[in-house]
């Protein structure tokens, strides 16, 4: 498929041009009368800051509950009852609990955003999906890169997150680093 805007060749599955970012419509080559029934273009819109914020909020609640339950089951590391005790055992418990929640958050985001749903539960609830720069499903590796790039997005007063409100393709900083887009799916 060739881009109508800049003419560069793109994958047939691509929703966006990899060179200029223009929306691509997969029009049939055959333009006989039979084919002239108007086909609505694929509905793809970039998701802005507030939709993404609501999805983020839902995911944070879900992750908080899941991590809390798993931490409790695994023996209550992190200390629900021993905050006064700051011995080495308690410190080890906190470190274990923190690395545990880092792994859970990573797997939650990377597995779900690279799955066929292309979304976490929060994004599904709002109707968002994560794609590569050409609108295709992302790999687990790319989803992992996207997830950990959020550390950089969060560094300077969350400016990397706010960038989703004003960049050309509504990308947060971690989307730019990972080469991803967040689209409205309905
Ligand atoms: Zn193009």
Boltz pocket constraint, residues with backbone or C-beta under 6 A from the ligand:
constraints:
  - pocket:
      binder: B
      contacts: [[A, 3], [A, 4], [A, 5], [A, 6], [A, 7], [A, 8], [A, 17], [A, 18], [A, 19], [A, 20], [A, 21], [A, 22]]
      max_distance: 6.0
